[in-house]
Amino acid sequence: MSLTVYGFGRSRAQRAIWAAEEAGITYDYKVLNPQQGELRQPEYLAINPGGKVPALVHDGLAITESPVICTYIGEQAPDSGLVPGAGRARVLYDQWMFFVATELEQPLWTMTKHTFALPPKLRVPDMLAVAPKEFARAEQVLAQGLGDGPFLLGEQFTMADVMAGHTLFWAKATGVALAAENVAAYAERLRARPAWQRTAKITMGG
């Protein structure tokens, strides 16, 4: 089985690469250069009309949005336990996937936009004071849900941990400290995973 992941360096595409590394699935990684306008080329816009990464193509199916991509990859390795089947565990899995994408990540994306992603005239400096507080509230929800467990669904590592882990790594890179001890320890456990270490080398050279 071969999938193609489109992305670049420090981006949400790392989630897709990490997912494939955890699942042990063969994939091709096509690196795009946003500075050279490669995200806006017609060939790529036919895959992802939003002109963002990641995107995944498998057997002619183009998939966007990192939570969906991670879930799709995990489902290609059904015996891995990376994506729970129907039932209570799947409900909790979906809940965390949505939470990371809509609550935990968004303050970091706000900071990114108002620091360098948006044109200077559209940046609102006050957002840089508000966003860390929003992240802190979301982190407390994560801390409560994680509890003493090693992973979000207890003993079983899933793609929800890929989503959460990448977002926590993003927070550190942005200079946002993790206030909850169990969340900070969780992030370090995830950073030590061999699949993430391989992902870092593939996407950032180390």
Backbone as ProteinMPNN parsed JSONL, in Angstrom:
{"seq_chain_A": "MSLTVYGFGRSRAQRAIWAAEEAGITYDYKVLNPQQGELRQPEYLAINPGGKVPALVHDGLAITESPVICTYIGEQAPDSGLVPGAGRARVLYDQWMFFVATELEQPLWTMTKHTFALPPKLRVPDMLAVAPKEFARAEQVLAQGLGDGPFLLGEQFTMADVMAGHTLFWAKATGVALAAENVAAYAERLRARPAWQRTAKITMGG", "coords_chain_A": {"N_chain_A": [[0.845, -1.181, 0.0], [0.606, 2.178, -0.878], [0.785, 5.525, -0.06], [0.507, 9.038, -0.723], [1.821, 11.802, 0.784], [1.507, 15.246, 1.089], [3.373, 18.069, 1.936], [5.332, 20.218, 4.094], [8.279, 20.886, 6.004], [8.041, 22.3, 9.216], [5.0, 21.905, 9.871], [1.455, 21.147, 9.799], [1.541, 18.883, 8.346], [3.368, 17.207, 9.471], [1.925, 15.691, 11.225], [0.609, 13.845, 9.604], [2.779, 12.42, 8.531], [3.882, 11.369, 10.889], [1.711, 9.802, 11.686], [1.694, 7.863, 9.646], [4.188, 6.702, 10.09], [3.807, 5.584, 12.638], [1.85, 3.746, 12.008], [3.175, 2.052, 10.35], [3.057, 2.138, 7.594], [3.721, 2.215, 4.112], [4.709, 5.124, 2.39], [4.822, 8.003, 0.219], [6.524, 11.064, 0.355], [5.906, 14.207, -0.583], [7.463, 17.158, -0.868], [6.529, 20.486, -0.601], [7.109, 23.876, -1.562], [6.227, 26.678, -0.04], [7.127, 29.304, -0.252], [7.854, 29.533, -2.854], [5.488, 29.5, -4.099], [4.26, 27.045, -4.504], [2.073, 25.927, -3.252], [-0.033, 27.14, -4.401], [-0.24, 26.393, -6.967], [-1.974, 25.162, -9.871], [-1.968, 22.335, -10.081], [-1.625, 21.434, -7.454], [-3.76, 22.695, -6.169], [-5.838, 21.318, -7.237], [-5.802, 19.076, -5.736], [-5.921, 19.952, -3.055], [-8.035, 22.372, -2.584], [-7.892, 24.476, -0.802], [-5.284, 25.205, -0.655], [-3.476, 24.489, 1.329], [-1.492, 22.571, 3.698], [-1.618, 19.472, 5.54], [-2.043, 17.258, 2.679], [-3.393, 14.252, 1.461], [-3.09, 11.615, -0.825], [-4.564, 8.742, -2.023], [-5.0, 5.95, -3.914], [-6.34, 7.495, -5.856], [-8.031, 8.995, -4.283], [-8.335, 12.064, -2.765], [-7.493, 13.575, 0.243], [-8.015, 15.957, 2.773], [-7.334, 17.959, 5.73], [-5.946, 17.435, 8.768], [-6.853, 15.816, 11.069], [-8.628, 14.018, 9.858], [-6.995, 12.825, 7.944], [-5.09, 11.536, 9.589], [-6.76, 9.705, 10.902], [-7.69, 8.215, 8.721], [-5.284, 7.051, 7.806], [-4.636, 5.492, 10.065], [-6.746, 3.685, 9.996], [-6.05, 2.133, 7.898], [-4.396, 0.335, 8.958], [-5.708, -1.768, 10.631], [-5.253, -3.544, 12.764], [-3.572, -2.264, 14.448], [-4.563, -0.726, 16.501], [-4.598, 1.999, 16.492], [-6.738, 3.503, 15.743], [-9.77, 3.413, 17.261], [-12.431, 0.981, 17.084], [-16.037, 0.992, 16.518], [-17.987, 2.234, 19.239], [-17.646, 3.018, 22.792], [-14.946, 3.76, 23.116], [-14.359, 4.758, 20.586], [-15.998, 6.987, 20.485], [-14.822, 8.608, 22.47], [-12.324, 8.92, 21.29], [-12.99, 10.354, 18.908], [-13.966, 12.64, 20.12], [-11.629, 13.745, 21.311], [-10.091, 14.201, 19.023], [-11.564, 16.194, 17.699], [-11.497, 18.133, 19.694], [-8.752, 18.814, 19.906], [-8.323, 19.94, 17.36], [-10.149, 22.069, 17.289], [-10.033, 23.506, 19.696], [-7.568, 23.238, 21.29], [-5.532, 23.68, 19.427], [-6.213, 26.073, 18.122], [-5.612, 28.623, 19.483], [-2.837, 28.672, 19.151], [-2.567, 28.778, 16.399], [-3.75, 31.223, 15.998], [-1.825, 32.887, 17.187], [0.303, 32.368, 15.463], [-0.685, 33.383, 13.035], [-0.976, 36.117, 13.646], [1.567, 36.838, 14.147], [3.314, 36.249, 11.968], [2.12, 35.006, 9.707], [-0.063, 36.346, 8.547], [-0.463, 39.276, 6.42], [1.338, 42.234, 7.417], [-0.391, 44.484, 7.846], [-2.775, 43.36, 8.583], [-2.43, 42.158, 10.99], [-3.149, 41.814, 14.454], [-1.968, 43.035, 17.277], [-2.968, 42.759, 19.919], [-4.093, 40.259, 19.957], [-2.064, 38.56, 20.546], [-1.821, 38.664, 23.227], [-4.178, 37.613, 24.152], [-4.447, 35.006, 23.071], [-2.568, 33.122, 24.37], [-3.818, 32.807, 26.857], [-6.197, 31.587, 26.132], [-5.174, 29.192, 25.201], [-4.155, 28.163, 27.595], [-6.499, 27.619, 29.027], [-7.583, 25.589, 27.431], [-5.564, 23.717, 27.721], [-5.889, 22.936, 30.372], [-8.26, 21.511, 30.241], [-7.397, 19.385, 28.684], [-5.513, 18.325, 30.48], [-7.151, 17.444, 32.566], [-8.656, 15.476, 31.27], [-6.642, 13.711, 30.505], [-5.512, 12.874, 32.927], [-4.038, 10.453, 35.04], [-3.281, 8.754, 33.108], [-1.243, 7.214, 30.57], [-1.852, 7.88, 27.958], [-4.358, 9.52, 25.886], [-6.564, 7.855, 25.621], [-6.199, 6.165, 27.696], [-4.359, 3.288, 28.26], [-3.832, 2.743, 25.642], [-2.142, 3.905, 22.85], [-3.168, 6.212, 20.411], [-4.281, 7.75, 17.317], [-5.272, 10.111, 18.226], [-3.449, 10.918, 20.09], [-1.322, 11.514, 18.451], [-2.294, 13.836, 17.199], [-2.663, 15.509, 19.481], [-0.074, 15.475, 20.587], [1.571, 16.615, 18.551], [0.5, 19.182, 18.555], [1.143, 20.078, 21.111], [3.913, 20.085, 20.869], [4.111, 22.12, 19.035], [3.223, 24.228, 20.601], [5.404, 24.497, 22.383], [7.402, 25.237, 20.553], [6.445, 27.684, 19.891], [6.85, 29.107, 22.114], [5.132, 28.882, 24.224], [4.502, 27.904, 27.403], [3.917, 24.76, 29.032], [1.666, 24.363, 31.506], [0.515, 22.421, 33.124], [1.57, 19.649, 34.962], [1.159, 16.934, 34.307], [0.52, 17.108, 31.619], [2.836, 18.202, 30.514], [4.624, 16.094, 31.024], [3.42, 14.1, 29.525], [3.763, 15.161, 26.932], [6.524, 14.916, 26.69], [6.794, 12.129, 26.77], [5.588, 11.464, 24.364], [7.25, 12.782, 22.564], [9.493, 11.234, 22.74], [8.91, 8.944, 21.36], [9.806, 6.51, 18.947], [8.655, 6.715, 16.356], [7.957, 9.414, 16.182], [10.487, 10.543, 16.382], [11.624, 9.66, 13.991], [9.947, 11.018, 12.254], [10.611, 13.691, 12.793], [13.21, 13.75, 11.777], [12.737, 13.223, 9.086], [11.14, 15.395, 8.287], [12.384, 17.691, 9.24], [15.025, 17.287, 9.234], [16.154, 16.346, 11.56]], "CA_chain_A": [[0.0, 0.0, 0.0], [1.403, 3.402, -0.932], [0.052, 6.773, 0.006], [1.336, 10.209, -0.951], [1.563, 12.911, 1.706], [2.036, 16.522, 0.631], [3.596, 18.965, 3.065], [6.658, 20.825, 4.213], [8.875, 21.154, 7.299], [7.239, 22.466, 10.435], [3.614, 22.168, 9.487], [0.555, 20.079, 10.219], [1.874, 17.666, 7.593], [4.105, 16.31, 10.363], [0.954, 14.767, 11.814], [0.369, 12.764, 8.647], [3.99, 11.601, 8.479], [3.94, 10.644, 12.166], [0.665, 8.777, 11.643], [2.143, 6.773, 8.775], [5.298, 6.029, 10.762], [3.237, 4.763, 13.71], [1.062, 2.662, 11.415], [4.041, 1.182, 9.576], [2.537, 2.116, 6.229], [4.581, 2.818, 3.1], [4.161, 6.367, 1.849], [5.712, 8.942, -0.438], [6.415, 12.402, 0.931], [6.194, 15.238, -1.573], [7.705, 18.422, -0.177], [6.135, 21.678, -1.345], [7.761, 25.098, -1.104], [5.24, 27.764, -0.07], [7.767, 30.548, -0.667], [7.898, 29.531, -4.319], [4.121, 29.472, -4.603], [3.845, 25.708, -4.924], [0.758, 25.605, -2.69], [-1.06, 27.823, -5.186], [-0.208, 25.9, -8.337], [-3.211, 24.437, -10.216], [-1.853, 20.891, -9.824], [-1.871, 21.166, -6.036], [-5.11, 23.149, -5.819], [-6.772, 20.258, -7.629], [-5.785, 18.12, -4.631], [-6.417, 20.687, -1.883], [-8.44, 23.702, -3.056], [-7.542, 25.484, 0.186], [-3.887, 25.579, -0.798], [-2.786, 24.281, 2.599], [-1.028, 21.21, 3.941], [-1.276, 18.386, 4.631], [-3.01, 16.57, 1.837], [-3.031, 12.852, 1.251], [-3.736, 10.987, -1.979], [-4.469, 7.267, -1.976], [-5.87, 5.318, -4.909], [-7.158, 8.503, -6.515], [-8.81, 9.749, -3.3], [-7.605, 13.169, -2.143], [-8.025, 13.845, 1.579], [-7.417, 17.082, 3.472], [-7.614, 18.112, 7.162], [-5.069, 16.482, 9.434], [-7.508, 14.77, 11.869], [-9.198, 13.019, 8.953], [-5.87, 12.106, 7.359], [-4.547, 10.626, 10.602], [-7.718, 8.625, 11.103], [-7.681, 7.375, 7.522], [-4.055, 6.259, 7.825], [-4.765, 4.488, 11.113], [-7.709, 2.659, 9.596], [-5.395, 1.237, 6.935], [-3.699, -0.666, 9.771], [-6.762, -2.007, 11.63], [-4.791, -4.307, 13.922], [-2.624, -1.447, 15.204], [-5.214, -0.065, 17.625], [-4.408, 3.451, 16.395], [-8.082, 4.086, 15.618], [-10.71, 2.456, 17.85], [-13.647, 0.649, 16.363], [-17.256, 1.604, 17.043], [-18.225, 2.046, 20.665], [-17.282, 4.088, 23.707], [-13.591, 4.225, 22.84], [-14.369, 5.567, 19.366], [-16.592, 8.276, 20.834], [-13.791, 9.384, 23.16], [-11.319, 9.232, 20.273], [-13.506, 11.448, 18.077], [-14.05, 13.838, 20.965], [-10.3, 14.351, 21.439], [-9.663, 14.696, 17.716], [-12.233, 17.476, 17.487], [-11.028, 19.084, 20.707], [-7.429, 19.322, 19.537], [-8.42, 20.773, 16.165], [-10.98, 23.264, 17.453], [-9.771, 24.226, 20.936], [-6.17, 23.281, 21.717], [-4.686, 24.219, 18.363], [-6.594, 27.367, 17.562], [-4.843, 29.76, 20.003], [-1.501, 28.655, 18.559], [-2.727, 29.246, 15.027], [-3.982, 32.663, 16.111], [-0.523, 33.502, 17.43], [1.083, 32.254, 14.231], [-1.224, 34.319, 12.04], [-0.765, 37.521, 14.006], [3.003, 37.071, 14.258], [3.975, 36.33, 10.658], [1.41, 34.413, 8.57], [-0.876, 37.375, 7.911], [0.237, 40.517, 6.052], [1.467, 43.104, 8.597], [-1.517, 45.398, 8.061], [-3.915, 42.609, 9.11], [-2.093, 41.6, 12.296], [-3.706, 42.519, 15.618], [-1.062, 42.708, 18.382], [-3.686, 42.359, 21.132], [-4.384, 38.827, 19.904], [-0.932, 37.835, 21.125], [-2.041, 38.633, 24.677], [-5.376, 36.814, 24.426], [-4.31, 33.609, 22.645], [-1.983, 32.223, 25.376], [-4.806, 32.526, 27.899], [-7.117, 30.603, 25.581], [-4.468, 27.912, 25.194], [-4.057, 27.686, 28.976], [-7.789, 27.019, 29.389], [-7.705, 24.313, 26.722], [-4.611, 22.781, 28.31], [-6.463, 22.405, 31.601], [-9.225, 20.48, 29.837], [-6.576, 18.239, 28.295], [-4.922, 17.767, 31.7], [-8.191, 16.725, 33.301], [-8.992, 14.277, 30.513], [-5.491, 12.805, 30.513], [-5.379, 12.312, 34.268], [-2.805, 9.714, 35.279], [-3.051, 7.807, 32.014], [-0.14, 7.557, 29.677], [-2.375, 8.409, 26.709], [-5.693, 10.099, 26.018], [-7.539, 6.79, 25.786], [-5.708, 5.244, 28.707], [-3.123, 2.57, 27.959], [-3.67, 2.557, 24.202], [-1.764, 5.043, 22.016], [-4.011, 6.331, 19.222], [-4.022, 8.931, 16.493], [-5.589, 11.303, 19.019], [-2.184, 11.319, 20.718], [-0.545, 12.174, 17.396], [-2.832, 15.192, 17.079], [-2.371, 16.276, 20.692], [1.369, 15.612, 20.743], [2.084, 17.608, 17.608], [0.052, 20.499, 18.988], [1.961, 20.448, 22.273], [5.245, 20.431, 20.346], [3.904, 23.428, 18.414], [3.188, 25.208, 21.694], [6.77, 24.724, 22.851], [8.116, 25.976, 19.518], [5.906, 29.049, 19.887], [7.233, 29.741, 23.363], [4.035, 28.755, 25.184], [4.852, 26.887, 28.389], [2.87, 23.841, 29.482], [1.539, 24.61, 32.938], [0.092, 21.207, 33.827], [2.682, 18.691, 35.032], [0.873, 15.692, 33.585], [0.564, 17.408, 30.187], [4.253, 18.344, 30.15], [5.207, 14.75, 31.016], [2.801, 13.446, 28.362], [4.437, 15.663, 25.736], [7.864, 14.322, 26.614], [6.633, 10.714, 26.398], [5.293, 11.404, 22.937], [8.439, 13.226, 21.827], [10.482, 10.147, 22.78], [8.488, 7.801, 20.548], [10.635, 6.353, 17.747], [7.974, 7.189, 15.146], [8.097, 10.866, 16.121], [11.888, 10.839, 16.104], [11.793, 9.491, 12.547], [9.209, 12.102, 11.606], [11.399, 14.905, 12.919], [14.34, 13.669, 10.841], [12.216, 13.293, 7.715], [10.561, 16.698, 7.972], [13.219, 18.819, 9.658], [16.424, 16.912, 9.192], [16.663, 15.996, 12.892]], "C_chain_A": [[0.889, 1.242, 0.0], [0.485, 4.611, -0.947], [1.025, 7.912, -0.292], [0.885, 11.318, -0.022], [2.24, 14.148, 1.142], [2.211, 17.438, 1.84], [4.941, 19.648, 2.983], [6.993, 20.967, 5.684], [7.976, 21.182, 8.51], [5.824, 22.883, 10.049], [2.749, 21.027, 10.0], [0.796, 18.79, 9.437], [2.693, 16.698, 8.435], [3.166, 15.303, 11.015], [0.729, 13.573, 10.893], [1.577, 11.842, 8.552], [4.103, 10.759, 9.746], [2.924, 9.511, 12.17], [1.118, 7.587, 10.805], [3.292, 5.991, 9.398], [4.786, 5.127, 11.885], [2.521, 3.547, 13.136], [1.926, 1.678, 10.641], [3.618, 1.05, 8.133], [3.522, 2.799, 5.288], [3.929, 4.064, 2.537], [5.249, 7.126, 1.107], [5.461, 10.309, 0.171], [6.843, 13.412, -0.121], [6.275, 16.586, -0.858], [7.359, 19.582, -1.1], [6.824, 22.893, -0.736], [6.772, 26.257, -1.171], [5.838, 29.09, -0.533], [7.855, 30.664, -2.187], [6.516, 29.382, -4.943], [3.596, 28.103, -4.976], [2.501, 25.279, -4.336], [-0.382, 26.205, -3.511], [-1.057, 27.387, -6.646], [-1.474, 25.092, -8.638], [-3.152, 22.949, -9.895], [-2.133, 20.575, -8.359], [-3.271, 21.602, -5.616], [-6.171, 22.14, -6.254], [-6.859, 19.188, -6.553], [-6.367, 18.749, -3.373], [-6.762, 22.108, -2.308], [-8.112, 24.819, -2.07], [-6.1, 25.938, 0.093], [-3.095, 25.454, 0.49], [-2.279, 22.844, 2.673], [-1.484, 20.789, 5.339], [-2.404, 18.057, 3.664], [-2.489, 15.158, 1.653], [-3.783, 12.352, 0.032], [-3.486, 9.488, -1.909], [-5.485, 6.692, -2.936], [-6.843, 6.311, -5.527], [-8.026, 9.328, -5.58], [-7.927, 10.81, -2.666], [-8.28, 13.53, -0.832], [-7.274, 15.035, 2.161], [-7.899, 17.074, 4.928], [-6.9, 17.009, 7.948], [-5.783, 15.465, 10.332], [-8.073, 13.646, 11.003], [-8.087, 12.172, 8.34], [-5.295, 11.101, 8.353], [-5.469, 9.437, 10.837], [-7.715, 7.669, 9.918], [-6.447, 6.474, 7.502], [-4.153, 5.148, 8.872], [-5.7, 3.366, 10.734], [-7.139, 1.726, 8.527], [-4.573, 0.161, 7.646], [-4.623, -1.05, 10.923], [-6.313, -2.766, 12.864], [-3.863, -3.503, 14.836], [-3.233, -0.836, 16.457], [-5.113, 1.449, 17.579], [-5.718, 4.206, 16.234], [-9.068, 3.07, 16.18], [-11.876, 2.151, 16.918], [-14.855, 1.312, 17.017], [-17.427, 1.282, 18.522], [-17.717, 3.215, 21.474], [-15.888, 4.645, 23.398], [-13.555, 5.106, 21.598], [-14.99, 6.94, 19.626], [-15.561, 9.171, 21.52], [-12.691, 9.811, 22.193], [-11.772, 10.425, 19.433], [-13.567, 12.753, 18.863], [-12.697, 14.529, 21.064], [-9.792, 14.883, 20.109], [-10.283, 16.06, 17.424], [-11.724, 18.532, 18.46], [-9.674, 19.67, 20.321], [-7.537, 20.3, 18.372], [-9.148, 22.088, 16.414], [-10.654, 24.106, 18.678], [-8.279, 24.359, 21.26], [-5.28, 23.959, 20.68], [-4.965, 25.676, 18.043], [-5.861, 28.574, 18.166], [-3.435, 29.826, 19.413], [-1.548, 29.158, 17.128], [-2.994, 30.752, 15.018], [-2.663, 33.404, 16.309], [0.338, 33.487, 16.171], [0.615, 33.273, 13.199], [-0.851, 35.753, 12.367], [0.694, 37.837, 14.326], [3.655, 37.193, 12.891], [3.138, 35.826, 9.478], [0.56, 35.43, 7.817], [-0.008, 38.54, 7.444], [0.274, 41.46, 7.254], [0.248, 43.969, 8.875], [-2.748, 44.7, 8.656], [-3.645, 42.013, 10.491], [-2.633, 42.477, 13.415], [-2.847, 42.151, 16.834], [-1.767, 42.235, 19.638], [-4.021, 40.864, 21.138], [-3.271, 38.013, 20.542], [-1.0, 37.81, 22.648], [-3.204, 37.71, 25.039], [-5.136, 35.321, 24.17], [-3.654, 32.706, 23.689], [-2.946, 31.878, 26.506], [-5.826, 31.494, 27.415], [-6.461, 29.22, 25.547], [-4.408, 27.326, 26.602], [-5.362, 27.037, 29.422], [-7.963, 25.658, 28.714], [-6.752, 23.28, 27.305], [-5.162, 22.166, 29.591], [-7.51, 21.33, 31.312], [-8.475, 19.209, 29.438], [-6.004, 17.548, 29.523], [-5.944, 16.947, 32.473], [-8.545, 15.419, 32.59], [-7.873, 13.246, 30.523], [-5.338, 12.117, 31.862], [-4.031, 11.651, 34.478], [-2.454, 8.76, 34.138], [-1.861, 8.2, 31.159], [-0.612, 8.216, 28.394], [-3.82, 8.868, 26.901], [-6.783, 9.048, 26.185], [-7.042, 5.732, 26.766], [-4.398, 4.605, 28.304], [-2.826, 2.499, 26.467], [-3.298, 3.865, 23.501], [-2.637, 5.048, 20.768], [-3.614, 7.571, 18.429], [-4.442, 10.225, 17.206], [-4.333, 11.817, 19.719], [-1.245, 11.959, 19.695], [-0.992, 13.627, 17.266], [-2.455, 16.042, 18.281], [-0.875, 16.514, 20.837], [1.945, 16.659, 19.817], [1.703, 19.019, 18.039], [0.831, 20.979, 20.206], [3.384, 20.795, 21.852], [5.203, 21.829, 19.714], [3.902, 24.508, 19.492], [4.604, 25.523, 22.174], [7.564, 25.546, 21.847], [7.673, 27.43, 19.457], [6.278, 29.804, 21.156], [6.151, 29.728, 24.415], [4.356, 27.608, 26.135], [3.649, 26.019, 28.716], [2.809, 23.925, 30.999], [1.221, 23.352, 33.726], [1.205, 20.166, 33.799], [2.396, 17.424, 34.234], [0.895, 15.914, 32.07], [2.01, 17.543, 29.723], [4.93, 16.976, 30.074], [4.693, 13.936, 29.825], [3.503, 13.87, 27.077], [5.819, 15.044, 25.586], [7.809, 12.84, 26.268], [6.403, 10.579, 24.894], [6.505, 11.796, 22.104], [9.485, 12.106, 21.744], [10.105, 8.959, 21.901], [9.338, 7.707, 19.287], [9.979, 6.896, 16.481], [8.04, 8.708, 15.039], [9.534, 11.244, 15.816], [12.178, 10.683, 14.608], [11.115, 10.624, 11.796], [10.015, 13.396, 11.646], [12.568, 14.908, 11.937], [13.868, 13.827, 9.401], [11.798, 14.71, 7.358], [11.451, 17.88, 8.298], [14.703, 18.502, 9.618], [17.018, 16.595, 10.541], [15.795, 16.553, 13.966]], "O_chain_A": [[1.823, 1.339, 0.796], [-0.456, 4.701, -1.736], [2.235, 7.757, -0.126], [-0.276, 11.725, -0.034], [3.41, 14.104, 0.762], [1.308, 17.566, 2.667], [5.598, 19.654, 1.942], [6.105, 21.146, 6.517], [7.251, 20.23, 8.797], [5.515, 24.068, 9.925], [3.255, 20.058, 10.568], [0.309, 17.728, 9.824], [2.717, 15.5, 8.153], [3.573, 14.183, 11.322], [0.666, 12.431, 11.347], [1.425, 10.621, 8.497], [4.389, 9.564, 9.675], [3.225, 8.397, 12.6], [0.946, 6.436, 11.208], [3.368, 4.77, 9.259], [5.288, 4.017, 12.058], [2.576, 2.456, 13.703], [1.469, 0.584, 10.307], [3.788, -0.001, 7.515], [4.091, 3.838, 5.624], [2.735, 4.065, 2.239], [6.441, 6.918, 1.337], [4.322, 10.669, 0.467], [8.012, 13.462, -0.503], [5.287, 17.082, -0.318], [7.833, 19.653, -2.234], [7.088, 22.928, 0.466], [6.505, 26.77, -2.258], [5.144, 29.908, -1.136], [7.921, 31.766, -2.732], [6.382, 29.167, -6.147], [2.596, 27.996, -5.686], [1.859, 24.369, -4.86], [-1.543, 25.834, -3.345], [-1.785, 27.945, -7.467], [-1.993, 24.41, -7.754], [-4.152, 22.36, -9.487], [-2.79, 19.582, -8.045], [-3.901, 20.941, -4.789], [-7.272, 22.113, -5.704], [-7.857, 18.474, -6.458], [-7.208, 18.148, -2.703], [-5.878, 22.96, -2.387], [-8.059, 25.986, -2.457], [-5.725, 26.945, 0.693], [-2.156, 26.214, 0.725], [-2.596, 22.013, 1.822], [-1.708, 21.63, 6.21], [-3.54, 18.507, 3.809], [-1.282, 14.916, 1.689], [-4.972, 12.629, -0.13], [-2.353, 9.033, -1.756], [-6.687, 6.916, -2.794], [-8.023, 6.01, -5.703], [-8.691, 10.265, -6.022], [-6.884, 10.492, -2.094], [-9.488, 13.763, -0.789], [-6.05, 15.117, 2.058], [-8.763, 16.281, 5.303], [-7.206, 15.824, 7.813], [-5.349, 14.314, 10.363], [-8.004, 12.472, 11.369], [-8.216, 10.953, 8.229], [-5.042, 9.949, 8.001], [-5.012, 8.3, 10.955], [-7.735, 6.452, 10.097], [-6.547, 5.281, 7.218], [-3.797, 4.001, 8.602], [-5.476, 2.216, 11.109], [-7.687, 0.651, 8.283], [-4.114, -0.798, 7.025], [-4.355, -0.697, 12.071], [-6.937, -2.641, 13.918], [-3.422, -4.0, 15.872], [-2.507, -0.466, 17.38], [-5.505, 2.12, 18.534], [-5.805, 5.393, 16.546], [-9.193, 1.973, 15.635], [-12.25, 2.967, 16.076], [-14.712, 2.097, 17.954], [-17.061, 0.204, 18.989], [-17.396, 4.272, 20.93], [-15.681, 5.858, 23.417], [-12.813, 6.087, 21.553], [-14.556, 7.939, 19.053], [-15.441, 10.351, 21.191], [-12.188, 10.931, 22.271], [-11.028, 11.391, 19.267], [-13.261, 13.825, 18.342], [-12.609, 15.749, 20.921], [-9.126, 15.918, 20.075], [-9.6, 16.971, 16.957], [-11.542, 19.69, 18.087], [-9.472, 20.882, 20.4], [-6.918, 21.364, 18.391], [-8.806, 23.11, 15.819], [-10.963, 25.297, 18.704], [-7.787, 25.465, 21.479], [-4.38, 24.723, 21.029], [-4.046, 26.431, 17.726], [-5.512, 29.487, 17.417], [-2.902, 30.914, 19.199], [-0.657, 29.89, 16.696], [-2.519, 31.467, 14.136], [-2.417, 34.428, 15.671], [1.013, 34.467, 15.854], [1.429, 33.944, 12.565], [-0.459, 36.518, 11.486], [1.024, 38.954, 14.724], [4.446, 38.106, 12.654], [3.428, 36.192, 8.339], [0.473, 35.383, 6.59], [1.064, 38.773, 8.003], [-0.675, 41.482, 8.037], [-0.11, 44.167, 10.036], [-3.653, 45.358, 9.17], [-4.542, 41.425, 11.095], [-2.586, 43.706, 13.345], [-2.991, 41.051, 17.368], [-1.232, 41.394, 20.361], [-4.21, 40.274, 22.202], [-3.504, 36.904, 21.024], [-0.308, 37.017, 23.286], [-3.209, 37.099, 26.108], [-5.567, 34.475, 24.954], [-4.14, 31.594, 23.892], [-2.894, 30.776, 27.052], [-6.265, 30.637, 28.181], [-7.105, 28.209, 25.827], [-4.592, 26.122, 26.78], [-5.343, 26.021, 30.117], [-8.427, 24.7, 29.333], [-7.088, 22.098, 27.377], [-4.922, 20.989, 29.863], [-7.628, 20.355, 32.054], [-8.868, 18.102, 29.806], [-6.008, 16.319, 29.602], [-5.626, 15.87, 32.978], [-8.714, 14.382, 33.232], [-8.132, 12.043, 30.548], [-5.066, 10.918, 31.928], [-2.996, 12.221, 34.134], [-1.451, 8.048, 34.198], [-1.522, 9.377, 31.043], [0.112, 9.013, 27.798], [-4.424, 8.633, 27.947], [-7.809, 9.309, 26.814], [-7.413, 4.561, 26.68], [-3.424, 5.307, 28.032], [-1.694, 2.224, 26.071], [-4.059, 4.831, 23.554], [-2.826, 4.009, 20.136], [-2.729, 8.33, 18.825], [-4.008, 11.312, 16.823], [-4.18, 13.022, 19.916], [-0.463, 12.846, 20.037], [-0.165, 14.537, 17.229], [-1.98, 17.167, 18.124], [-0.449, 17.62, 21.171], [2.729, 17.505, 20.249], [2.5, 19.947, 17.901], [1.143, 22.164, 20.314], [3.994, 21.702, 22.419], [6.143, 22.612, 19.847], [4.502, 25.569, 19.322], [4.956, 26.689, 22.351], [8.312, 26.445, 22.23], [8.428, 28.302, 19.026], [6.045, 31.009, 21.255], [6.226, 30.471, 25.394], [4.469, 26.46, 25.705], [2.508, 26.479, 28.682], [3.774, 23.602, 31.691], [1.62, 23.232, 34.884], [1.725, 19.838, 32.732], [3.283, 16.898, 33.562], [1.249, 15.005, 31.318], [2.367, 17.05, 28.653], [5.72, 16.725, 29.164], [5.441, 13.182, 29.203], [3.805, 13.032, 26.227], [6.232, 14.691, 24.482], [8.677, 12.339, 25.553], [6.957, 9.692, 24.244], [6.758, 11.204, 21.055], [10.262, 12.043, 20.791], [10.918, 8.052, 21.719], [9.568, 8.718, 18.623], [10.655, 7.471, 15.628], [8.166, 9.244, 13.938], [9.773, 12.183, 15.056], [12.903, 11.493, 14.03], [11.651, 11.131, 10.811], [10.092, 14.114, 10.65], [12.881, 15.936, 11.338], [14.523, 14.488, 8.595], [12.069, 15.179, 6.253], [11.303, 18.951, 7.71], [15.537, 19.351, 9.933], [18.24, 16.57, 10.689], [16.074, 16.356, 15.149]]}, "name": "protein", "num_of_chains": 1, "seq": "MSLTVYGFGRSRAQRAIWAAEEAGITYDYKVLNPQQGELRQPEYLAINPGGKVPALVHDGLAITESPVICTYIGEQAPDSGLVPGAGRARVLYDQWMFFVATELEQPLWTMTKHTFALPPKLRVPDMLAVAPKEFARAEQVLAQGLGDGPFLLGEQFTMADVMAGHTLFWAKATGVALAAENVAAYAERLRARPAWQRTAKITMGG"}
